[in-house]
Amino acid sequence: MENKKNYTIPIIVMILLFGMISFVTNLASPMGDILKNQFNIPNWQGTLGVFANFIAYAVMGIPSGNLLQKKGYKKTALIAVIVGFVGVGIQTLSGVVGSFGVYLLGAFVAGFSMCLLNTVVNPMLNRLGGGGNKGNQLIQIGGSFNSLCGTAVIIITGLLIPSIVDAKISDVFPLMYTALGIFAFAFIVILLTKIPENEKQAATKQVEKGKGPMAFRHFVLGAIAIFIYVGVEVGIPNVLNKWLQNPELNVLGSGVNAEAVAGSVAATYWFLMLIGRLIGGIIGSKVSAKAMLTCVSLVGIILTLLAMFGPSTMVKFPAFNGAHGFGMESIPLNAAFLVCIGLCTSVMWGGIFNLAVEGLGKYTEKASGIFMALVCGGGILPLLQNAIVDGLGGVGYLQSYWVIVVGLAFLLFYALWGSKNVNKDIPVE
């Protein structure tokens, strides 16, 4: 307990890295719009940066858990920070050489880092806090900062881009330099700090044929649910941002900095996720994961359908309008409905995870690695959505939200029926 004071700086660094996960990941969505215009490519190709970032989870999810077991918190964190620095560095280089392929490589490498950071930051914060309530509190603070950074990066990107038609990767160099600086600072602090590690235990592997998390139906369906959830979470603001700032559709009307307004509207979705997580943390001890997931999935479906088929009436909405600053701007009511889904998606990860690992016992750790691999859904479903937009002549933005409706319907099914553990006969001790 005496040494706890010494962990103040690494705790701050871990919270910064928690934010960096969202900062780097969410930068990929507005970057898609920049790539689309700089390299004159269709919507689906512009989403390849998001795809590259998330598909890295499919490759690195399970190995990252193994790396943490073998190397410990400190070494894994240092590796993650180095990989993150290299990934963002390659993305920055792509702006210098003007190469789409180099950017995709950078996004893929950065995805490796985000996967590693996700694996190490949660348990490390818990360790630095000494476990228990303090450790949980630090994780909640980290999660809130994660949402805050996700909100900020979308807003700042919109403000940095003078015109989406003339946008270039170099326009967002300030954001990339900031990320590089934080990674460098984090590396030095972690390197110079003693981090508490778990005691190494002798490996006593009991291989039981046919046994493991995949033997549990509710876990298999939960793994599919997490794949769908991350795709839904990312796809909603991704397509929303593209729709609002499309110069051909002129959704927001004339005399408006469409890039800034669209960016801040999409960022509000992430801000509502922050609000939702705070509310979820308060009521989480009183409301079951099943009830919470059922409610938010159902409300999410209703809001998405209202966005797709509701009136296109213009309503006032708080947003940044470039040089005009912050104020009430006119946006379609459909967009406001989509933004509100952020309150629903905010608590889904925890609900799905809790339901899926219920009753897994000794298989829980392996299950967590599989979960991390399936975060790749965040790259695949938005790609599908954007392909639908292109398939409908580049104007089918709202129609692409059928992907979201189907995804949320599966989550509702999982909450009501799929999450029941029907394999209680499998020994888990």
Secondary structure, DSSP 4 states (H G I P E B T S, - for coil): -GGGGGGHHHHHHHHHHHHHHHHHHHHHHHHHHHHHHHTT--HHHHTHHHHHHHHHHHHHHHHHHHHHHHHHHHHHHHHHHHHHHHHHHHHHHHHHHT-HHHHHHHHHHHHHHHHHHHHHHHHHHHHHTTSHHHHHHHHHHHHHHHHHHHHHHHHHHHHH-S-GGG--GGGGHHHHHHHHHHHHHHHHHHHHS----PPP--------TT-SGGG-HHHHHHHHHHHHHHHHHHHHHHHHHHHHH-TTTTTT-TTS-HHHHHHHHHHHHHHHHHHHHHHHHHHTTTS-HHHHHHHHHHHHHHHHHHHHHS---EEEEEEE-GGG-EEEEEEEHHHHHHHHHHHHHTTHHHHHHHHHHTT-GGGHHHHHHHHHHGGGHHHHHHHHHHHHHHHTTT--TTGGGHHHHHHHHHHHHIIIIITS---TTS---
